[in-house]
Amino acid sequence: MPRTKADRTVIHRIELGGKERELAEGALAAFQFNRVASPIVTGLSDVSFVVTAAALLAVFFPELKNFLPKNPVDPSDTIDAVTDWWDMRRTEVQQYGESAKA
């Protein structure tokens, strides 16, 4: 049976209040985080991914080699190495900010 041609257009619009908008934004943020975190967690469970990621870090950040812990089994040595690297980065960012102001 053929359809009749529409004689009018009806527009339906759904409006959200402030609370509903907050809930929708929270759900969207959780969904987006899940879309990013799932492949990372899956990759970290694969040895070849971890080796590839470490190799890429070594290529793009060669200065990290100076901050590797001497004994990675010792947590304090690892924490000290990460802290030293973080302090170096913070100093570089501060110097960059000061040079940009000048």
KAMO-V141679 format. One record per helix or strand. SS is the DSSP state (A for helix, B for strand). FROM is the first residue (numbers start at 1). TO is the last residue. Records with the same first field share a line. If there is no record, write none. Layout:
SS->FROM-TO + FROM-TO
This chain:
A->18-44 + 47-60 + 62-67 + 75-101
